[in-house]
Amino acid sequence: MIRSEPDMPPPAQDRLRVLIVDDSESQRQLLASVLCRMDLDVTMVADAAQALFLCMTDEGADIGMILSDWQMPGMDGPDFCRAFRQLARDNYAYFILMTSETDRTKKAIGLEAGADDFVTRPLDLTELRARINTGRRILDMQEALLHRNHEVHTTLRDLTTLHDAMDRDLAEARKLQMAFIPDRNHRFQGSDLSLRLVTSGQIGGDLVGYFPISDTRIGLYSIDVSGHGVASALLTGRLAALFSWNSRRANIAFRSNGRDVYNPEVVMERLNSFMLSEMESDIYFTAVLAYVDTVTGQVIFCQAGHPHPLIRRADRTVEQVGDGGPPVGLLPGLAFDCTTVQLNPGDAFLTYSDGLTECADTWGDMLEEEGLMNLLSAIPDGAEAAVDSIEAALRNHSGINDFEDDISMLLFRYETASASKRGLAAR
């Protein structure tokens, strides 16, 4: 029988239905009277063929227990049991063989055929009741298990549906998060800027970007929010709004007149106050905020708990710069410092999250700062090609492993406008 709702367990029955299979009418009547007094629903047939046919129909689908004689004309009890067990049924039926056999070998045949228990003839009614009650307890446990399994199946199905919906939402959230980042590649007065963000999951807590300060100055920021997942991603969205490209009045780096900017260390102090006063959360972040003069090559930056920026000079030597500093959002009243460095034509300034230096290979060995500096010394000159090269090297280092942390970096390659024009003319 096929249920109309395959994912539903068999409905609980008020009374257990028992099928008596015996070629002796008197024995059938005796058994029926005993079972009826036990509040059981009784059905009787005279031979195994009738019993098997009944069990194959919808009428016999709810039979929960069978009492079958061993010796019957045609198909005997073990053969009937074996054929019954091969039927496709939704519920289990407890099978008791009635026999005068005392030989253990004979009983083993019945067990191998699928019988659950035996009752010895001549029948002892006390023993019969005990055997039937044992079967009822087992069937009750089996029914309870079926319903528990159904609950588990339903819960898993609901969780799968919820997980799929969350995956779709996270995929959309990732698209929105990527929209926080300006164009990945930009050109300023002959200099090149390239950004890269690779999340370790659907969404991440890293953020890189830039915003114009004036015709000759640009602000660069690299941020790594603590933790992973939705909370971190939401904070990156809020921080992206605070470093708005389109609205100077919304940008936390600008003074109220919309023209002048606060020094980078003051911006970090403002962000620290914002985190502690308006964000009721234990989340904090590390960051580098840099102002670059695209004419002179001067870079003023504040490092707040973020990895030290690196400078790749035109001669391919690599320098580590910055004084460290505390993360943003941990403690009130923190002081942040500023560092000034000078870029010469052909130099590149790289700021990045610790996902780069902590990128591990198959053996668990991290790239670390020395490895990143070695990579930086060998990268191509162009900003986009350099970032592509670093990402490819990181993927090669991690091997078959996925990135365990978000990967973000920002590389600014300084070139004066006049030098850029001379390079174009030479080509």
MOCORNOR-V824547 format. One record per pair of residues at least 6 apart in sequence whose C-alpha atoms are under 6 Angstrom apart, sorted by the first residue. I is the first residue (numbers start at 0). GAP is how many residues later the second one is. D is the distance in whole Angstrom. If there is no record, write none. Layout:
# MOCORNOR-V824547
[[I GAP D] [I GAP D]]
This chain:
# MOCORNOR-V824547
[[0 57 6] [14 25 6] [15 24 5] [15 25 6] [16 24 4] [16 25 6] [16 46 5] [16 47 6] [17 24 5] [17 45 6] [17 47 5] [17 48 6] [18 24 5] [18 25 6] [18 47 5] [19 24 5] [19 47 5] [19 48 6] [20 24 5] [20 25 6] [20 26 6] [20 47 5] [21 24 5] [21 47 5] [22 23 5] [22 24 6] [47 27 6] [47 32 6] [53 6 5] [63 29 4] [64 28 5] [64 29 5] [64 30 6] [65 29 5] [66 29 5] [67 29 5] [67 30 6] [68 8 6] [68 28 6] [68 29 5] [69 6 6] [69 7 4] [69 28 6] [69 29 5] [77 32 5] [77 35 6] [80 32 6] [81 31 5] [94 20 5] [94 21 5] [95 20 6] [95 21 5] [95 22 5] [96 21 5] [97 20 6] [97 21 5] [97 22 6] [98 21 5] [98 22 5] [99 20 5] [99 21 5] [169 32 6] [173 29 5] [179 60 6] [180 28 6] [183 10 6] [183 11 5] [184 8 6] [184 9 4] [185 6 6] [185 7 5] [188 228 5] [189 225 6] [189 226 6] [189 227 4] [189 230 5] [190 222 6] [190 223 5] [190 224 5] [191 191 6] [191 220 6] [191 221 5] [192 190 6] [192 218 6] [192 219 4] [193 189 6] [193 190 5] [193 216 6] [193 217 5] [194 214 6] [194 215 5] [195 212 5] [195 213 5] [196 210 6] [196 211 4] [197 208 6] [197 209 5] [198 207 4] [199 203 5] [199 204 6] [199 205 5] [199 206 5] [203 24 6] [203 25 6] [203 29 5] [204 19 6] [204 20 5] [204 23 6] [204 27 5] [204 28 5] [205 17 6] [205 18 5] [206 15 6] [206 16 5] [207 13 6] [207 14 4] [208 12 6] [209 9 5] [209 10 4] [210 7 6] [210 8 5] [210 34 5] [211 6 5] [215 77 6] [215 78 5] [216 75 5] [216 76 5] [216 77 6] [217 73 6] [217 74 5] [218 71 6] [218 72 5] [219 69 6] [219 70 5] [220 67 6] [220 68 5] [221 65 5] [221 66 5] [222 63 6] [222 64 4] [223 61 5] [223 62 5] [224 7 6] [224 60 4] [225 57 6] [225 58 6] [225 59 6] [241 9 5] [241 10 5] [242 8 5] [243 7 5] [247 10 5] [248 9 6] [252 8 5] [252 9 6] [252 14 6] [253 6 6] [253 7 4] [254 6 5] [263 38 5] [264 37 5] [264 71 5] [264 72 6] [264 73 6] [271 56 5] [271 57 5] [274 54 5] [275 53 6] [283 44 6] [283 45 5] [284 42 6] [284 43 5] [285 18 5] [285 19 5] [285 20 5] [285 41 5] [286 17 5] [286 19 5] [287 14 6] [287 15 5] [288 12 5] [288 13 5] [289 10 6] [289 11 4] [290 8 6] [290 9 5] [291 6 6] [291 7 5] [296 45 6] [296 46 5] [297 44 5] [298 41 6] [298 42 5] [299 39 6] [299 40 4] [300 37 6] [300 38 5] [301 36 5] [302 21 6] [302 22 6] [303 21 5] [303 22 5] [303 23 5] [304 19 6] [304 20 5] [304 21 5] [304 22 4] [307 13 6] [307 14 6] [308 12 6] [308 41 6] [308 42 5] [309 9 6] [309 10 5] [309 39 6] [309 40 5] [310 7 6] [310 8 5] [310 37 6] [310 38 5] [311 6 4] [311 35 6] [311 36 5] [312 34 4] [313 32 5] [313 33 5] [315 61 5] [344 69 6] [344 70 5] [345 68 6] [345 69 6] [346 66 6] [346 67 6] [347 64 5] [347 65 4] [348 62 6] [348 63 5] [349 60 6] [349 61 4] [350 58 6] [350 59 5] [351 56 6] [351 57 4] [352 55 6] [354 50 5] [354 51 6] [354 52 5] [356 10 5] [356 11 4] [356 12 6] [357 8 5] [357 10 6] [358 7 5] [358 8 6] [359 6 4] [359 38 6] [360 36 5] [360 37 4] [378 7 5] [379 6 5] [382 30 6]]
